[in-house]
Amino acid sequence: MDSGAQGWQLAQINIGKLLAPEGDPRVQPFFDALEKINAIADASPGFVWRLQTESGNATDLEVAPDPLLIVNMSVWQDAESLFDFVYRSGHTPEMARRREYFHRFEGAYQALWWVPEGHRPSIDEGLSRLWMLDRYGPTPQSFTFKARFPRPGEETPPVDMKPDPWCIGNA
Protein backbone atom coordinates (compact mmCIF):
# COMPACT_ATOMS: atom_id res chain seq x y z
CA MET A 1 0.00 0.00 0.00
CA ASP A 2 1.50 3.33 -0.95
CA SER A 3 0.65 6.54 0.80
CA GLY A 4 -0.62 9.11 -1.67
CA ALA A 5 1.93 8.51 -4.42
CA GLN A 6 2.18 11.35 -6.94
CA GLY A 7 0.22 13.63 -4.61
CA TRP A 8 -3.20 12.02 -5.14
CA GLN A 9 -5.71 10.76 -2.58
CA LEU A 10 -9.03 8.97 -2.97
CA ALA A 11 -12.29 10.78 -2.26
CA GLN A 12 -15.58 8.99 -1.78
CA ILE A 13 -19.20 9.97 -1.44
CA ASN A 14 -22.15 7.81 -0.54
CA ILE A 15 -25.72 8.90 -0.08
CA GLY A 16 -28.87 7.27 1.17
CA LYS A 17 -32.52 8.05 1.72
CA LEU A 18 -33.56 7.10 5.24
CA LEU A 19 -36.82 5.23 5.81
CA ALA A 20 -37.67 7.71 8.59
CA PRO A 21 -36.14 10.70 10.39
CA GLU A 22 -33.67 10.43 13.26
CA GLY A 23 -35.48 9.43 16.44
CA ASP A 24 -37.83 7.05 14.66
CA PRO A 25 -37.29 3.50 16.02
CA ARG A 26 -36.94 2.14 12.46
CA VAL A 27 -33.68 4.05 11.91
CA GLN A 28 -32.45 4.84 15.42
CA PRO A 29 -30.02 1.87 15.50
CA PHE A 30 -28.25 3.43 12.51
CA PHE A 31 -27.83 6.73 14.36
CA ASP A 32 -26.80 4.90 17.55
CA ALA A 33 -23.93 3.20 15.65
CA LEU A 34 -22.59 6.37 13.97
CA GLU A 35 -20.17 7.43 16.69
CA LYS A 36 -18.62 3.95 16.84
CA ILE A 37 -18.31 3.68 13.04
CA ASN A 38 -16.84 7.17 12.72
CA ALA A 39 -14.27 6.30 15.41
CA ILE A 40 -13.30 3.18 13.44
CA ALA A 41 -12.88 5.30 10.29
CA ASP A 42 -10.89 7.99 12.09
CA ALA A 43 -8.48 5.36 13.47
CA SER A 44 -8.17 3.37 10.23
CA PRO A 45 -4.84 3.24 8.39
CA GLY A 46 -4.96 5.56 5.40
CA PHE A 47 -7.83 7.71 6.70
CA VAL A 48 -7.34 11.42 5.90
CA TRP A 49 -10.62 13.36 6.36
CA ARG A 50 -14.38 13.02 6.62
CA LEU A 51 -17.22 15.47 6.20
CA GLN A 52 -18.71 16.39 9.56
CA THR A 53 -20.45 19.16 11.41
CA GLU A 54 -20.13 20.06 15.08
CA SER A 55 -22.28 16.96 15.75
CA GLY A 56 -19.34 14.78 14.69
CA ASN A 57 -21.03 13.43 11.56
CA ALA A 58 -22.74 14.77 8.45
CA THR A 59 -26.29 13.50 8.92
CA ASP A 60 -27.61 16.92 9.88
CA LEU A 61 -26.45 18.58 6.65
CA GLU A 62 -29.30 19.39 4.27
CA VAL A 63 -28.01 18.38 0.85
CA ALA A 64 -31.32 18.14 -1.03
CA PRO A 65 -34.94 19.21 -0.71
CA ASP A 66 -35.65 15.78 0.81
CA PRO A 67 -34.60 15.93 4.49
CA LEU A 68 -34.29 12.12 4.56
CA LEU A 69 -31.39 12.17 2.05
CA ILE A 70 -28.10 12.01 3.92
CA VAL A 71 -24.53 12.20 2.66
CA ASN A 72 -21.20 10.77 3.75
CA MET A 73 -17.90 11.90 2.27
CA SER A 74 -14.30 11.12 3.11
CA VAL A 75 -10.76 11.18 1.74
CA TRP A 76 -8.26 8.31 2.04
CA GLN A 77 -4.59 7.83 1.17
CA ASP A 78 -5.47 5.09 -1.32
CA ALA A 79 -8.24 2.77 -2.49
CA GLU A 80 -6.94 -0.18 -0.48
CA SER A 81 -7.28 1.73 2.81
CA LEU A 82 -10.86 2.72 2.05
CA PHE A 83 -11.68 -0.80 0.84
CA ASP A 84 -10.32 -2.30 4.07
CA PHE A 85 -12.44 0.08 6.16
CA VAL A 86 -15.60 -0.54 4.13
CA TYR A 87 -15.33 -4.33 3.74
CA ARG A 88 -12.94 -5.59 6.43
CA SER A 89 -13.62 -3.66 9.63
CA GLY A 90 -16.33 -3.08 12.21
CA HIS A 91 -18.03 -0.95 9.55
CA THR A 92 -18.92 -4.01 7.47
CA PRO A 93 -21.62 -5.57 9.73
CA GLU A 94 -23.30 -2.18 10.08
CA MET A 95 -23.21 -1.62 6.31
CA ALA A 96 -24.79 -5.05 5.84
CA ARG A 97 -27.86 -3.69 7.69
CA ARG A 98 -28.37 -0.73 5.33
CA ARG A 99 -31.61 -2.11 3.88
CA GLU A 100 -33.09 -1.93 7.38
CA TYR A 101 -32.60 1.85 7.42
CA PHE A 102 -32.51 3.07 3.82
CA HIS A 103 -34.70 2.92 0.73
CA ARG A 104 -33.27 1.20 -2.33
CA PHE A 105 -31.62 3.85 -4.43
CA GLU A 106 -32.51 4.28 -8.11
CA GLY A 107 -29.08 5.44 -9.20
CA ALA A 108 -25.48 5.57 -8.12
CA TYR A 109 -25.24 6.04 -4.38
CA GLN A 110 -21.47 5.70 -4.06
CA ALA A 111 -18.69 7.21 -6.17
CA LEU A 112 -14.91 7.33 -5.88
CA TRP A 113 -12.49 9.79 -7.52
CA TRP A 114 -8.92 10.98 -7.16
CA VAL A 115 -8.23 14.40 -5.66
CA PRO A 116 -4.97 16.30 -5.25
CA GLU A 117 -3.42 15.66 -1.85
CA GLY A 118 -4.84 18.18 0.64
CA HIS A 119 -8.05 18.81 -1.32
CA ARG A 120 -11.31 18.51 0.64
CA PRO A 121 -14.21 17.96 -1.76
CA SER A 122 -17.42 19.91 -1.43
CA ILE A 123 -20.83 18.27 -1.29
CA ASP A 124 -21.61 19.67 -4.75
CA GLU A 125 -18.41 18.12 -6.09
CA GLY A 126 -19.38 14.76 -4.62
CA LEU A 127 -22.93 14.94 -5.97
CA SER A 128 -21.54 15.80 -9.41
CA ARG A 129 -19.40 12.64 -9.28
CA LEU A 130 -22.53 10.58 -8.58
CA TRP A 131 -24.23 12.24 -11.55
CA MET A 132 -21.24 11.45 -13.79
CA LEU A 133 -21.29 7.82 -12.68
CA ASP A 134 -25.03 7.58 -13.42
CA ARG A 135 -24.69 9.32 -16.76
CA TYR A 136 -21.48 7.79 -18.13
CA GLY A 137 -20.70 4.73 -16.03
CA PRO A 138 -17.28 4.26 -14.43
CA THR A 139 -14.65 6.65 -15.83
CA PRO A 140 -11.39 8.06 -14.45
CA GLN A 141 -13.46 11.00 -13.12
CA SER A 142 -15.99 8.87 -11.17
CA PHE A 143 -15.72 5.16 -10.50
CA THR A 144 -16.46 2.30 -8.09
CA PHE A 145 -14.60 -0.49 -6.31
CA LYS A 146 -15.87 -2.82 -9.04
CA ALA A 147 -14.24 -0.65 -11.74
CA ARG A 148 -11.51 1.33 -9.96
CA PHE A 149 -9.37 3.60 -12.09
CA PRO A 150 -5.72 4.42 -11.34
CA ARG A 151 -4.43 7.74 -10.08
CA PRO A 152 -3.99 10.42 -12.75
CA GLY A 153 -0.79 9.80 -14.65
CA GLU A 154 -0.70 6.05 -13.95
CA GLU A 155 -1.05 3.81 -16.98
CA THR A 156 -2.62 0.73 -15.37
CA PRO A 157 -6.03 -0.53 -16.52
CA PRO A 158 -9.11 -0.32 -14.27
CA VAL A 159 -9.12 -2.83 -11.42
CA ASP A 160 -12.00 -4.87 -10.01
CA MET A 161 -11.36 -4.87 -6.25
CA LYS A 162 -14.02 -7.58 -5.95
CA PRO A 163 -16.31 -6.10 -3.30
CA ASP A 164 -18.81 -8.54 -1.84
CA PRO A 165 -21.72 -9.01 -4.28
CA TRP A 166 -24.26 -7.85 -1.68
CA CYS A 167 -22.42 -4.50 -1.57
CA ILE A 168 -22.69 -3.67 -5.26
CA GLY A 169 -25.48 -1.62 -6.84
CA ASN A 170 -28.94 -2.00 -5.38
CA ALA A 171 -28.30 -5.40 -3.82
C-alpha positions as CSV (number, residue, x, y, z in Angstrom):
1,M,0.0,0.0,0.0
2,D,1.5,3.3,-1.0
3,S,0.7,6.5,0.8
4,G,-0.6,9.1,-1.7
5,A,1.9,8.5,-4.4
6,Q,2.2,11.3,-6.9
7,G,0.2,13.6,-4.6
8,W,-3.2,12.0,-5.1
9,Q,-5.7,10.8,-2.6
10,L,-9.0,9.0,-3.0
11,A,-12.3,10.8,-2.3
12,Q,-15.6,9.0,-1.8
13,I,-19.2,10.0,-1.4
14,N,-22.2,7.8,-0.5
15,I,-25.7,8.9,-0.1
16,G,-28.9,7.3,1.2
17,K,-32.5,8.0,1.7
18,L,-33.6,7.1,5.2
19,L,-36.8,5.2,5.8
20,A,-37.7,7.7,8.6
21,P,-36.1,10.7,10.4
22,E,-33.7,10.4,13.3
23,G,-35.5,9.4,16.4
24,D,-37.8,7.0,14.7
25,P,-37.3,3.5,16.0
26,R,-36.9,2.1,12.5
27,V,-33.7,4.0,11.9
28,Q,-32.4,4.8,15.4
29,P,-30.0,1.9,15.5
30,F,-28.3,3.4,12.5
31,F,-27.8,6.7,14.4
32,D,-26.8,4.9,17.5
33,A,-23.9,3.2,15.6
34,L,-22.6,6.4,14.0
35,E,-20.2,7.4,16.7
36,K,-18.6,4.0,16.8
37,I,-18.3,3.7,13.0
38,N,-16.8,7.2,12.7
39,A,-14.3,6.3,15.4
40,I,-13.3,3.2,13.4
41,A,-12.9,5.3,10.3
42,D,-10.9,8.0,12.1
43,A,-8.5,5.4,13.5
44,S,-8.2,3.4,10.2
45,P,-4.8,3.2,8.4
46,G,-5.0,5.6,5.4
47,F,-7.8,7.7,6.7
48,V,-7.3,11.4,5.9
49,W,-10.6,13.4,6.4
50,R,-14.4,13.0,6.6
51,L,-17.2,15.5,6.2
52,Q,-18.7,16.4,9.6
53,T,-20.4,19.2,11.4
54,E,-20.1,20.1,15.1
55,S,-22.3,17.0,15.8
56,G,-19.3,14.8,14.7
57,N,-21.0,13.4,11.6
58,A,-22.7,14.8,8.4
59,T,-26.3,13.5,8.9
60,D,-27.6,16.9,9.9
61,L,-26.4,18.6,6.6
62,E,-29.3,19.4,4.3
63,V,-28.0,18.4,0.9
64,A,-31.3,18.1,-1.0
65,P,-34.9,19.2,-0.7
66,D,-35.7,15.8,0.8
67,P,-34.6,15.9,4.5
68,L,-34.3,12.1,4.6
69,L,-31.4,12.2,2.1
70,I,-28.1,12.0,3.9
71,V,-24.5,12.2,2.7
72,N,-21.2,10.8,3.8
73,M,-17.9,11.9,2.3
74,S,-14.3,11.1,3.1
75,V,-10.8,11.2,1.7
76,W,-8.3,8.3,2.0
77,Q,-4.6,7.8,1.2
78,D,-5.5,5.1,-1.3
79,A,-8.2,2.8,-2.5
80,E,-6.9,-0.2,-0.5
81,S,-7.3,1.7,2.8
82,L,-10.9,2.7,2.1
83,F,-11.7,-0.8,0.8
84,D,-10.3,-2.3,4.1
85,F,-12.4,0.1,6.2
86,V,-15.6,-0.5,4.1
87,Y,-15.3,-4.3,3.7
88,R,-12.9,-5.6,6.4
89,S,-13.6,-3.7,9.6
90,G,-16.3,-3.1,12.2
91,H,-18.0,-0.9,9.6
92,T,-18.9,-4.0,7.5
93,P,-21.6,-5.6,9.7
94,E,-23.3,-2.2,10.1
95,M,-23.2,-1.6,6.3
96,A,-24.8,-5.0,5.8
97,R,-27.9,-3.7,7.7
98,R,-28.4,-0.7,5.3
99,R,-31.6,-2.1,3.9
100,E,-33.1,-1.9,7.4
101,Y,-32.6,1.8,7.4
102,F,-32.5,3.1,3.8
103,H,-34.7,2.9,0.7
104,R,-33.3,1.2,-2.3
105,F,-31.6,3.9,-4.4
106,E,-32.5,4.3,-8.1
107,G,-29.1,5.4,-9.2
108,A,-25.5,5.6,-8.1
109,Y,-25.2,6.0,-4.4
110,Q,-21.5,5.7,-4.1
111,A,-18.7,7.2,-6.2
112,L,-14.9,7.3,-5.9
113,W,-12.5,9.8,-7.5
114,W,-8.9,11.0,-7.2
115,V,-8.2,14.4,-5.7
116,P,-5.0,16.3,-5.2
117,E,-3.4,15.7,-1.9
118,G,-4.8,18.2,0.6
119,H,-8.1,18.8,-1.3
120,R,-11.3,18.5,0.6
121,P,-14.2,18.0,-1.8
122,S,-17.4,19.9,-1.4
123,I,-20.8,18.3,-1.3
124,D,-21.6,19.7,-4.8
125,E,-18.4,18.1,-6.1
126,G,-19.4,14.8,-4.6
127,L,-22.9,14.9,-6.0
128,S,-21.5,15.8,-9.4
129,R,-19.4,12.6,-9.3
130,L,-22.5,10.6,-8.6
131,W,-24.2,12.2,-11.5
132,M,-21.2,11.5,-13.8
133,L,-21.3,7.8,-12.7
134,D,-25.0,7.6,-13.4
135,R,-24.7,9.3,-16.8
136,Y,-21.5,7.8,-18.1
137,G,-20.7,4.7,-16.0
138,P,-17.3,4.3,-14.4
139,T,-14.7,6.6,-15.8
140,P,-11.4,8.1,-14.5
141,Q,-13.5,11.0,-13.1
142,S,-16.0,8.9,-11.2
143,F,-15.7,5.2,-10.5
144,T,-16.5,2.3,-8.1
145,F,-14.6,-0.5,-6.3
146,K,-15.9,-2.8,-9.0
147,A,-14.2,-0.6,-11.7
148,R,-11.5,1.3,-10.0
149,F,-9.4,3.6,-12.1
150,P,-5.7,4.4,-11.3
151,R,-4.4,7.7,-10.1
152,P,-4.0,10.4,-12.7
153,G,-0.8,9.8,-14.6
154,E,-0.7,6.1,-14.0
155,E,-1.1,3.8,-17.0
156,T,-2.6,0.7,-15.4
157,P,-6.0,-0.5,-16.5
158,P,-9.1,-0.3,-14.3
159,V,-9.1,-2.8,-11.4
160,D,-12.0,-4.9,-10.0
161,M,-11.4,-4.9,-6.2
162,K,-14.0,-7.6,-6.0
163,P,-16.3,-6.1,-3.3
164,D,-18.8,-8.5,-1.8
165,P,-21.7,-9.0,-4.3
166,W,-24.3,-7.8,-1.7
167,C,-22.4,-4.5,-1.6
168,I,-22.7,-3.7,-5.3
169,G,-25.5,-1.6,-6.8
170,N,-28.9,-2.0,-5.4
171,A,-28.3,-5.4,-3.8
